[in-house]
C-alpha cells in the first residue's frame, strides 16, 4: 500500500482511539457517580472492554507504521 493510504488508515484509527478513550472516561465517571453497585460494576466492565479495544487499535497503528 502507499504511504497515503496508510496515513488515511492511521488517521481513522487515531480518531477511533480518541472516541473510545472518551467512552472509557464516560463509563468510569458513570460508575463513580451512580449509587447502584450492579450498574457501577457494569460500567467498569464496559470501561475495561474499551481499554482492550484501544490497545488493539494502537497495535494496528503500530503495525501500519512498519509496513
N, C-alpha and C positions, 0 to 999 in steps of 0.2 A: 504494500500500500504506500501511497505517497505521504509525505510529511503533513500535507494539508488535510488529508483525510484523518490521520491520527490526531492532528490538532483539533479538528471538529469533534472527534470522539472524546478526547480528553476534556474538552470544554464541556460537553454534555455530561460526562461522568462527574466532573467537578461541581456542576450545578446540582446534580442528583445528590452528591455528598453533602453539599450545603443544606439542601432541603431536608435530607434525612437527619442531619445534626439538629436542625430546628425542631424536627418531630421528637427527637430524643429529649431535648430541653422541655418541650411541651408535656411529654409523658412524665418526666421527672417532677416538674412543677405540679402537675395534677396529682401525682402520688403523694407529694408532700402536703398539698393543700386539702386533701379530702379526708373526711373522718371515717369513712367506710374502709376497713382494713382489707376486705376482699378486693375492692376496686383498686386500692393502693397497690396491692400485690400484682394485679393485672397490669396496671400502668407501668410498674417496674419491669415486669416481664417484657412488655412491648418495647420499653426503652432498651433493654438488653438485646432484643432481637434486632432493633435498628442499629445498635453498635456493631453487631456482626455484619450487617449489610454494609455499613460504612467501611469496615475492614476489607470486605470483598471488593467493593468498588475501588478502594485505594490500591488494592493488589492489581486490579485491572489497569489502572492508570500507570502503575509501575511497569507492568508488562508491555503496555503500548509504548512506553518511553524507551524500551530496549529494542523494539523492532526497527 
